[in-house]
Amino acid sequence: MRYLMLVCTDPTAEPYVREEDTIEQWVEENDRLGRRMLGDRLRPAAESRVVRVRQGGTLVTEGPFAELGEQIAGFDILDCQDLDEAVEVASTHPMARFGLLELREFWGFDES
């Protein structure tokens, strides 16, 4: 089963400590085990664009649509046996301490 893991900041989390950020080891281990298919960091939300089409016109707004404390900082696509394994993998990611991780199973177009 494939899962999108959104890596988010969280102002209520432990303060970020660079020396305790083991992301390189997490990526290496999960790539080696075939559980991580793809992932990357994202540019800051302030550099984003929100795109909508309304009444035949395209509207582009700078920055995030909603003012939230949490911001999406990156993502990973995981390939796990089930949700329990995906949760276990997520719990070992450094941002589980310094931020938050949201897991969503892929929902194919051929599924109802």
Buried (B, 14 or more C-beta within 10 A) or exposed (E): EBBBBBBBBBEEBEEEEEEEBEBEEBBEBBEEEEBBEEBEEBEEBEEBEEEEEEEEEEEEEEEBEEEEEBBBBBBBBBBBEEEEBBBEBBEEBBBBBBBBBBBEBEEEEEEE
